Amino acid sequence: MLIEIDATRTAVMYAAMSAADDAELRIVGPLVKAQAADTFALCAGSAIQVHGGIAFTWEHDLHLYFRRAKTTQALFGGSTHHRRLLADRAGL
């Protein structure tokens, strides 16, 4: 999980640095969104597994992060959606 989070953090920093260049941001934006969507879903799901049954109870807040990860995918599109957008913008 740590490696995924660090990779996502690096991608977000790169996107922030390229925000002034519209052409580059059109490519980097979906790439970073896809990475972030994968990382959020992976970390929330893995944390549920690590914590076991307590993670899905009301005593622990982890179920809120898991729900938020699923809701975020539904509202803003999952990694597949953003990778398709990236491929379209890159002309692939």
VENLINTA-V309718 format. One record per helix or strand. SS is the DSSP state (H for helix, E for strand). FROM is the first residue (numbers start at 1). LEN is the number of residues. If there is no record, write none. Layout:
{{SS:FROM:LEN} {SS:FROM:LEN}}
//
This chain:
{{H:2:16} {H:22:35} {H:62:15} {H:79:12}}
//
